[in-house]
Amino acid sequence: MAIGLRPQDHGTYSLRRTKASLIYKQTGNLRAVQIMLGHTKIETTVRYLGVDVEDALMLAEGMEI
């Protein structure tokens, strides 16, 4: 069923990235986002989200899981 969205603008990849970004913005929990995405390195998650590396790593180091 078409709802007027262009598939090239709203594919699986963009939805995955949007969800990860929203979770990170709401919680600040970079490690949780890393686990959710299945990334083995926190640096991959930082690059994926497009956040400042130093800020993100400082937040991640302060998190306890």
Jmol script that loads the backbone (N, CA, C; Angstrom):
load data "model"
ATOM      1  N   MET A   1       0.846  -1.187   0.000  1.00  0.00           N
ATOM      2  CA  MET A   1       0.000   0.000   0.000  1.00  0.00           C
ATOM      3  C   MET A   1       0.890   1.249   0.000  1.00  0.00           C
ATOM      4  N   ALA A   2       0.713   2.105  -0.950  1.00  0.00           N
ATOM      5  CA  ALA A   2       1.517   3.325  -1.064  1.00  0.00           C
ATOM      6  C   ALA A   2       0.957   4.408  -0.151  1.00  0.00           C
ATOM      7  N   ILE A   3       1.876   5.074   0.570  1.00  0.00           N
ATOM      8  CA  ILE A   3       1.441   6.162   1.455  1.00  0.00           C
ATOM      9  C   ILE A   3       2.117   7.478   1.094  1.00  0.00           C
ATOM     10  N   GLY A   4       2.731   7.516  -0.070  1.00  0.00           N
ATOM     11  CA  GLY A   4       3.321   8.751  -0.549  1.00  0.00           C
ATOM     12  C   GLY A   4       4.769   8.964  -0.159  1.00  0.00           C
ATOM     13  N   LEU A   5       5.436   7.965   0.409  1.00  0.00           N
ATOM     14  CA  LEU A   5       6.844   8.089   0.756  1.00  0.00           C
ATOM     15  C   LEU A   5       7.693   7.480  -0.347  1.00  0.00           C
ATOM     16  N   ARG A   6       8.780   8.142  -0.677  1.00  0.00           N
ATOM     17  CA  ARG A   6       9.682   7.611  -1.699  1.00  0.00           C
ATOM     18  C   ARG A   6      10.594   6.570  -1.055  1.00  0.00           C
ATOM     19  N   PRO A   7      10.610   5.333  -1.570  1.00  0.00           N
ATOM     20  CA  PRO A   7      11.436   4.270  -0.983  1.00  0.00           C
ATOM     21  C   PRO A   7      12.912   4.631  -0.878  1.00  0.00           C
ATOM     22  N   GLN A   8      13.448   5.386  -1.818  1.00  0.00           N
ATOM     23  CA  GLN A   8      14.857   5.749  -1.767  1.00  0.00           C
ATOM     24  C   GLN A   8      15.167   6.710  -0.618  1.00  0.00           C
ATOM     25  N   ASP A   9      14.157   7.397  -0.095  1.00  0.00           N
ATOM     26  CA  ASP A   9      14.355   8.316   1.028  1.00  0.00           C
ATOM     27  C   ASP A   9      14.076   7.673   2.379  1.00  0.00           C
ATOM     28  N   HIS A  10      13.364   6.566   2.392  1.00  0.00           N
ATOM     29  CA  HIS A  10      12.920   5.968   3.646  1.00  0.00           C
ATOM     30  C   HIS A  10      13.127   4.462   3.649  1.00  0.00           C
ATOM     31  N   GLY A  11      14.328   4.037   3.380  1.00  0.00           N
ATOM     32  CA  GLY A  11      14.634   2.610   3.342  1.00  0.00           C
ATOM     33  C   GLY A  11      15.005   2.069   4.714  1.00  0.00           C
ATOM     34  N   THR A  12      15.313   0.801   4.752  1.00  0.00           N
ATOM     35  CA  THR A  12      15.676   0.125   5.992  1.00  0.00           C
ATOM     36  C   THR A  12      16.869   0.784   6.669  1.00  0.00           C
ATOM     37  N   TYR A  13      17.866   1.140   5.884  1.00  0.00           N
ATOM     38  CA  TYR A  13      19.075   1.744   6.449  1.00  0.00           C
ATOM     39  C   TYR A  13      18.767   3.072   7.137  1.00  0.00           C
ATOM     40  N   SER A  14      17.991   3.927   6.490  1.00  0.00           N
ATOM     41  CA  SER A  14      17.698   5.236   7.095  1.00  0.00           C
ATOM     42  C   SER A  14      16.842   5.080   8.345  1.00  0.00           C
ATOM     43  N   LEU A  15      15.948   4.107   8.361  1.00  0.00           N
ATOM     44  CA  LEU A  15      15.128   3.877   9.558  1.00  0.00           C
ATOM     45  C   LEU A  15      15.989   3.360  10.709  1.00  0.00           C
ATOM     46  N   ARG A  16      16.936   2.480  10.404  1.00  0.00           N
ATOM     47  CA  ARG A  16      17.848   1.949  11.422  1.00  0.00           C
ATOM     48  C   ARG A  16      18.682   3.078  12.020  1.00  0.00           C
ATOM     49  N   ARG A  17      19.192   3.936  11.158  1.00  0.00           N
ATOM     50  CA  ARG A  17      20.018   5.052  11.617  1.00  0.00           C
ATOM     51  C   ARG A  17      19.193   6.049  12.450  1.00  0.00           C
ATOM     52  N   THR A  18      17.978   6.317  12.017  1.00  0.00           N
ATOM     53  CA  THR A  18      17.105   7.235  12.746  1.00  0.00           C
ATOM     54  C   THR A  18      16.789   6.697  14.135  1.00  0.00           C
ATOM     55  N   LYS A  19      16.454   5.414  14.229  1.00  0.00           N
ATOM     56  CA  LYS A  19      16.139   4.819  15.526  1.00  0.00           C
ATOM     57  C   LYS A  19      17.345   4.899  16.458  1.00  0.00           C
ATOM     58  N   ALA A  20      18.525   4.560  15.950  1.00  0.00           N
ATOM     59  CA  ALA A  20      19.741   4.620  16.763  1.00  0.00           C
ATOM     60  C   ALA A  20      20.001   6.051  17.235  1.00  0.00           C
ATOM     61  N   SER A  21      19.832   7.012  16.360  1.00  0.00           N
ATOM     62  CA  SER A  21      20.052   8.421  16.719  1.00  0.00           C
ATOM     63  C   SER A  21      19.076   8.884  17.783  1.00  0.00           C
ATOM     64  N   LEU A  22      17.827   8.504  17.646  1.00  0.00           N
ATOM     65  CA  LEU A  22      16.816   8.904  18.629  1.00  0.00           C
ATOM     66  C   LEU A  22      17.095   8.300  20.004  1.00  0.00           C
ATOM     67  N   ILE A  23      17.476   7.034  20.029  1.00  0.00           N
ATOM     68  CA  ILE A  23      17.794   6.384  21.305  1.00  0.00           C
ATOM     69  C   ILE A  23      18.996   7.055  21.957  1.00  0.00           C
ATOM     70  N   TYR A  24      20.015   7.354  21.166  1.00  0.00           N
ATOM     71  CA  TYR A  24      21.196   8.016  21.709  1.00  0.00           C
ATOM     72  C   TYR A  24      20.850   9.405  22.249  1.00  0.00           C
ATOM     73  N   LYS A  25      20.062  10.163  21.507  1.00  0.00           N
ATOM     74  CA  LYS A  25      19.687  11.514  21.948  1.00  0.00           C
ATOM     75  C   LYS A  25      18.848  11.482  23.221  1.00  0.00           C
ATOM     76  N   GLN A  26      17.967  10.492  23.352  1.00  0.00           N
ATOM     77  CA  GLN A  26      17.090  10.413  24.522  1.00  0.00           C
ATOM     78  C   GLN A  26      17.801   9.883  25.758  1.00  0.00           C
ATOM     79  N   THR A  27      18.774   8.989  25.571  1.00  0.00           N
ATOM     80  CA  THR A  27      19.404   8.339  26.716  1.00  0.00           C
ATOM     81  C   THR A  27      20.850   8.755  26.948  1.00  0.00           C
ATOM     82  N   GLY A  28      21.550   9.144  25.894  1.00  0.00           N
ATOM     83  CA  GLY A  28      22.969   9.430  26.009  1.00  0.00           C
ATOM     84  C   GLY A  28      23.797   8.172  26.216  1.00  0.00           C
ATOM     85  N   ASN A  29      23.157   7.012  26.081  1.00  0.00           N
ATOM     86  CA  ASN A  29      23.822   5.733  26.345  1.00  0.00           C
ATOM     87  C   ASN A  29      24.386   5.155  25.052  1.00  0.00           C
ATOM     88  N   LEU A  30      25.603   5.528  24.774  1.00  0.00           N
ATOM     89  CA  LEU A  30      26.266   5.097  23.549  1.00  0.00           C
ATOM     90  C   LEU A  30      26.488   3.586  23.529  1.00  0.00           C
ATOM     91  N   ARG A  31      26.810   3.022  24.670  1.00  0.00           N
ATOM     92  CA  ARG A  31      27.060   1.584  24.759  1.00  0.00           C
ATOM     93  C   ARG A  31      25.803   0.790  24.421  1.00  0.00           C
ATOM     94  N   ALA A  32      24.646   1.239  24.883  1.00  0.00           N
ATOM     95  CA  ALA A  32      23.391   0.545  24.567  1.00  0.00           C
ATOM     96  C   ALA A  32      23.114   0.588  23.066  1.00  0.00           C
ATOM     97  N   VAL A  33      23.388   1.725  22.448  1.00  0.00           N
ATOM     98  CA  VAL A  33      23.197   1.847  21.003  1.00  0.00           C
ATOM     99  C   VAL A  33      24.172   0.929  20.273  1.00  0.00           C
ATOM    100  N   GLN A  34      25.396   0.857  20.764  1.00  0.00           N
ATOM    101  CA  GLN A  34      26.397  -0.030  20.171  1.00  0.00           C
ATOM    102  C   GLN A  34      25.902  -1.476  20.190  1.00  0.00           C
ATOM    103  N   ILE A  35      25.389  -1.914  21.317  1.00  0.00           N
ATOM    104  CA  ILE A  35      24.886  -3.286  21.444  1.00  0.00           C
ATOM    105  C   ILE A  35      23.689  -3.507  20.527  1.00  0.00           C
ATOM    106  N   MET A  36      22.777  -2.546  20.505  1.00  0.00           N
ATOM    107  CA  MET A  36      21.587  -2.656  19.661  1.00  0.00           C
ATOM    108  C   MET A  36      21.957  -2.800  18.183  1.00  0.00           C
ATOM    109  N   LEU A  37      22.981  -2.053  17.755  1.00  0.00           N
ATOM    110  CA  LEU A  37      23.390  -2.085  16.352  1.00  0.00           C
ATOM    111  C   LEU A  37      24.282  -3.276  16.030  1.00  0.00           C
ATOM    112  N   GLY A  38      24.829  -3.914  17.057  1.00  0.00           N
ATOM    113  CA  GLY A  38      25.699  -5.053  16.824  1.00  0.00           C
ATOM    114  C   GLY A  38      27.112  -4.675  16.429  1.00  0.00           C
ATOM    115  N   HIS A  39      27.525  -3.461  16.788  1.00  0.00           N
ATOM    116  CA  HIS A  39      28.883  -3.019  16.479  1.00  0.00           C
ATOM    117  C   HIS A  39      29.856  -3.577  17.509  1.00  0.00           C
ATOM    118  N   THR A  40      31.006  -4.047  17.064  1.00  0.00           N
ATOM    119  CA  THR A  40      32.005  -4.569  17.993  1.00  0.00           C
ATOM    120  C   THR A  40      32.881  -3.459  18.567  1.00  0.00           C
ATOM    121  N   LYS A  41      33.000  -2.354  17.855  1.00  0.00           N
ATOM    122  CA  LYS A  41      33.821  -1.232  18.318  1.00  0.00           C
ATOM    123  C   LYS A  41      32.948  -0.011  18.553  1.00  0.00           C
ATOM    124  N   ILE A  42      33.173   0.655  19.683  1.00  0.00           N
ATOM    125  CA  ILE A  42      32.408   1.859  20.019  1.00  0.00           C
ATOM    126  C   ILE A  42      32.674   2.963  18.993  1.00  0.00           C
ATOM    127  N   GLU A  43      33.886   2.962  18.420  1.00  0.00           N
ATOM    128  CA  GLU A  43      34.223   3.978  17.419  1.00  0.00           C
ATOM    129  C   GLU A  43      33.338   3.858  16.179  1.00  0.00           C
ATOM    130  N   THR A  44      32.949   2.643  15.839  1.00  0.00           N
ATOM    131  CA  THR A  44      32.052   2.427  14.699  1.00  0.00           C
ATOM    132  C   THR A  44      30.699   3.064  14.974  1.00  0.00           C
ATOM    133  N   THR A  45      30.210   2.898  16.196  1.00  0.00           N
ATOM    134  CA  THR A  45      28.921   3.473  16.577  1.00  0.00           C
ATOM    135  C   THR A  45      28.986   4.994  16.564  1.00  0.00           C
ATOM    136  N   VAL A  46      30.087   5.544  17.061  1.00  0.00           N
ATOM    137  CA  VAL A  46      30.266   7.000  17.069  1.00  0.00           C
ATOM    138  C   VAL A  46      30.235   7.542  15.641  1.00  0.00           C
ATOM    139  N   ARG A  47      30.970   6.881  14.753  1.00  0.00           N
ATOM    140  CA  ARG A  47      30.998   7.313  13.347  1.00  0.00           C
ATOM    141  C   ARG A  47      29.613   7.158  12.706  1.00  0.00           C
ATOM    142  N   TYR A  48      28.933   6.069  12.999  1.00  0.00           N
ATOM    143  CA  TYR A  48      27.605   5.784  12.451  1.00  0.00           C
ATOM    144  C   TYR A  48      26.603   6.871  12.848  1.00  0.00           C
ATOM    145  N   LEU A  49      26.681   7.303  14.107  1.00  0.00           N
ATOM    146  CA  LEU A  49      25.756   8.323  14.599  1.00  0.00           C
ATOM    147  C   LEU A  49      26.148   9.732  14.174  1.00  0.00           C
ATOM    148  N   GLY A  50      27.426   9.900  13.824  1.00  0.00           N
ATOM    149  CA  GLY A  50      27.888  11.223  13.421  1.00  0.00           C
ATOM    150  C   GLY A  50      28.002  12.191  14.585  1.00  0.00           C
ATOM    151  N   VAL A  51      28.334  11.666  15.770  1.00  0.00           N
ATOM    152  CA  VAL A  51      28.482  12.520  16.942  1.00  0.00           C
ATOM    153  C   VAL A  51      29.949  12.844  17.158  1.00  0.00           C
ATOM    154  N   ASP A  52      30.225  13.826  18.009  1.00  0.00           N
ATOM    155  CA  ASP A  52      31.585  14.195  18.335  1.00  0.00           C
ATOM    156  C   ASP A  52      32.261  13.046  19.081  1.00  0.00           C
ATOM    157  N   VAL A  53      33.404  12.619  18.597  1.00  0.00           N
ATOM    158  CA  VAL A  53      34.094  11.451  19.137  1.00  0.00           C
ATOM    159  C   VAL A  53      34.443  11.636  20.612  1.00  0.00           C
ATOM    160  N   GLU A  54      35.041  12.749  20.968  1.00  0.00           N
ATOM    161  CA  GLU A  54      35.455  12.961  22.359  1.00  0.00           C
ATOM    162  C   GLU A  54      34.264  12.968  23.309  1.00  0.00           C
ATOM    163  N   ASP A  55      33.192  13.667  22.950  1.00  0.00           N
ATOM    164  CA  ASP A  55      31.995  13.711  23.801  1.00  0.00           C
ATOM    165  C   ASP A  55      31.381  12.329  23.954  1.00  0.00           C
ATOM    166  N   ALA A  56      31.274  11.611  22.843  1.00  0.00           N
ATOM    167  CA  ALA A  56      30.653  10.298  22.874  1.00  0.00           C
ATOM    168  C   ALA A  56      31.466   9.316  23.701  1.00  0.00           C
ATOM    169  N   LEU A  57      32.776   9.313  23.543  1.00  0.00           N
ATOM    170  CA  LEU A  57      33.611   8.390  24.304  1.00  0.00           C
ATOM    171  C   LEU A  57      33.597   8.723  25.790  1.00  0.00           C
ATOM    172  N   MET A  58      33.559  10.003  26.125  1.00  0.00           N
ATOM    173  CA  MET A  58      33.483  10.406  27.535  1.00  0.00           C
ATOM    174  C   MET A  58      32.175   9.919  28.151  1.00  0.00           C
ATOM    175  N   LEU A  59      31.080  10.060  27.417  1.00  0.00           N
ATOM    176  CA  LEU A  59      29.791   9.556  27.897  1.00  0.00           C
ATOM    177  C   LEU A  59      29.818   8.029  28.048  1.00  0.00           C
ATOM    178  N   ALA A  60      30.374   7.358  27.074  1.00  0.00           N
ATOM    179  CA  ALA A  60      30.403   5.893  27.090  1.00  0.00           C
ATOM    180  C   ALA A  60      31.234   5.361  28.250  1.00  0.00           C
ATOM    181  N   GLU A  61      32.336   6.012  28.548  1.00  0.00           N
ATOM    182  CA  GLU A  61      33.196   5.555  29.643  1.00  0.00           C
ATOM    183  C   GLU A  61      32.520   5.719  30.994  1.00  0.00           C
ATOM    184  N   GLY A  62      31.602   6.671  31.086  1.00  0.00           N
ATOM    185  CA  GLY A  62      30.903   6.897  32.349  1.00  0.00           C
ATOM    186  C   GLY A  62      29.685   6.008  32.547  1.00  0.00           C
ATOM    187  N   MET A  63      29.316   5.238  31.546  1.00  0.00           N
ATOM    188  CA  MET A  63      28.137   4.389  31.625  1.00  0.00           C
ATOM    189  C   MET A  63      28.463   3.029  32.209  1.00  0.00           C
ATOM    190  N   GLU A  64      27.590   2.542  33.048  1.00  0.00           N
ATOM    191  CA  GLU A  64      27.702   1.192  33.591  1.00  0.00           C
ATOM    192  C   GLU A  64      26.577   0.360  33.034  1.00  0.00           C
ATOM    193  N   ILE A  65      26.935  -0.813  32.499  1.00  0.00           N
ATOM    194  CA  ILE A  65      25.903  -1.728  31.979  1.00  0.00           C
ATOM    195  C   ILE A  65      26.011  -3.031  32.719  1.00  0.00           C
TER     196      ILE A  65
END
end "model"
wireframe off; spacefill off
backbone 0.3
color backbone group
